[in-house]
Amino acid sequence: MPRGLDNCNPGNIRRSAVRYKGEVVPSRDPAFKQFRSPAWGYRAIFVLLDTYRTRYGLKSIAQMIARWAPPSENRTQTYIRFVSEAVGVDAHAPIDTRDRETMLRFAAAISRIENGLPADMEQAEAGWRLFAGA
C-alpha cells in the first residue's frame, strides 16, 4: 500500500507544528502526518489549499502546487499540468477553494500523483463535508 494511503494522508502532508483535526499525534511516520481516516486526510488537503489562498495569496493551481510540491523534491511542472488537466482549469487561472466540485477534483488529482492510485471519492466527499462543516 502506498505510504500516503497507509497513513490515511492522501496528500502526503509532511509533519509540522500545524495540527489538523483528525490527526494522529504522534505520527508513527518519521516524515509525514497520519490521520484517523482518509476522510480526515482529505479534509487536511482542503484546509491546506484554502490556507494557501487566504493566508498566502496563492490563487492558482500553479502557485499552490509550486508550494505543495516544490521543485527541490518534485517534478513540479509535470505535477501542475496533471492537476490542471484533472481539474479542468488553466494552471494560472484563479480558483475558488470553497467550490466543492473544483476542490474534489483538485484533491483527487493530488492523491493520484502522491499515491499512484485513483482517489477514493467517497472518502474525498467525506473529507469535503468535514471541511465545509468546520
N, C-alpha and C positions, 0 to 999 in steps of 0.2 A: 504494500500500500504506500502511495506517495506520502512523504513526510507531512505535508500540509494537511492532508486528509486524516492521517493518523493523529495529528494534533487538533483536529476539528478547527483548523485555521486555514481555510481555502485560499486566503490571500498571502499566506506565509509572512504574516506581520511579525517583524523582529521584536525581540524582548526590548523593553524600555521602561522608563519610570512611569509612563502613562498607563493607567489602569482602565480596563473596559468592563462593563457589566458582562457577567458570564465567563470571565477569565479565570483560569485555574492558576492559583498562586500558592507556592512557587511552581513555575513550569518545570517539567522534567526535562524538557529540551534545552540544551545549553544556549541556543541561538534564537529560537522562535517562541512566540506565545502559544499557549494552549487554551482551548475553550471547552466549556462543559458539553457543548453540542455544536454541530456545524452551523446551526441557525445563529448561535451567538458569534461564531466566527464571521459569518456573512454580515451580521449587524456591525461588527467592528470595521469591516470594509466600508460600509456605508457611512459610518461615523467618521472614519479617517478621510475619505474622499470629500465629505461635506466640510470637514475642518480645513482641508487644503483650500477649498473655495472661500469659506467665510473668514478664516483667520489669516491665510497666506495669500489670498487674492489669485489663486491659480484657477483659471476659468475654463480651460480646455483639456481635452484628453491628453494632448501632447505635453502640456505643462504638468498635469497631475502624474502621468506615467513617468516623466523625467525625474520626478521626485520619488515616486514609488519604487522605481527600478532604475537607479542611476547607472550611467554608462560604465562606471568603475566596476560594476558587478554583473551587468546585463547587456544584452543586445537591444538597447533601449529603442532604437528606431524601428526595429522589427516588431517589438512589443507594441509600440504606438500604432503601427499600421494594422496589426492584428486586432487590437481593441477598437480602433476607429471603424474598421470594416464590420466587426461584430455588432457594434452599437448602431452603425448606420449614420454616423455623424462625422463630418470633416474633422480631422485631428486638431485643427486650430480654431474651430468654432466654439463659442461658449456653450457650456452645457448646464442644465439645471439639476443639481444634486438632490433636489426634492421631487424630481419626476420619477415615479415608480418604474415605468417601462424602460426608460433610459438607464436607470441605475441597476435594474435587474440584468439587463444585457451587459452593462459595464462590469458588474461583479462576476457574472458568468464567464466573461472573457478573461478576466484576471485569474479566476480559478483554473480555467483551461490552460493558460500559459504556465501558471505556477505548479500545476499538478499533472498535466499531460492527459487529463481525462475530462469529458464533458461535466459541466457543473450539475449538481443535484438541485434542480429548480424548485423542488418542494422545500428544501432547506433554505435556498435563497429567498423564496417568498416568505418563509417563516422569519428569516432574518430581517427582511424589509418591514414586516409587521412589528417586530421588536423595536426597530429603528423609528418607524413612523409613530409608534405609540409612546415613545420615550418621553 
